[in-house]
Amino acid sequence: MAMIRDIRIYGWSYLLYHLFEMPHLDAIEIPV
């Protein structure tokens, strides 16, 4: 499960990066 956690953290970091760079609601993908 460690890999899934890392992928999730990476996903949220990627999401936050895009939120601060270019906040497009249609471009936001929340990792499940």
N, C-alpha and C positions, 0 to 999 in steps of 0.2 A: 504493500500500500504506500510505501515511501515514494515510489515513482509517481503515483497518482497525485500525491500531495505536492510534489515538486512541480508537476505539470500544472496543477491548479494555481499554485503561487506564481508561476511564470505567466499563466493566463491572466491573473489579476494584475500583475505588474505591466503586462502588455496592454491591458485594458486601461489602466490608470495613465500609462504613457500616452495613449491615444486621446484620452479625455483631456489631458493637459496640452497636447499638441494641436489636435483638431477635433473638437467635440461634435461629432456627427452621430445623432441618435441611431441612424440606420446602419452605422458602421460598428456599433457596439455589439460584441458577442461575449456573453457571460459563460465561462467554462463551467460545465456541470460535473 
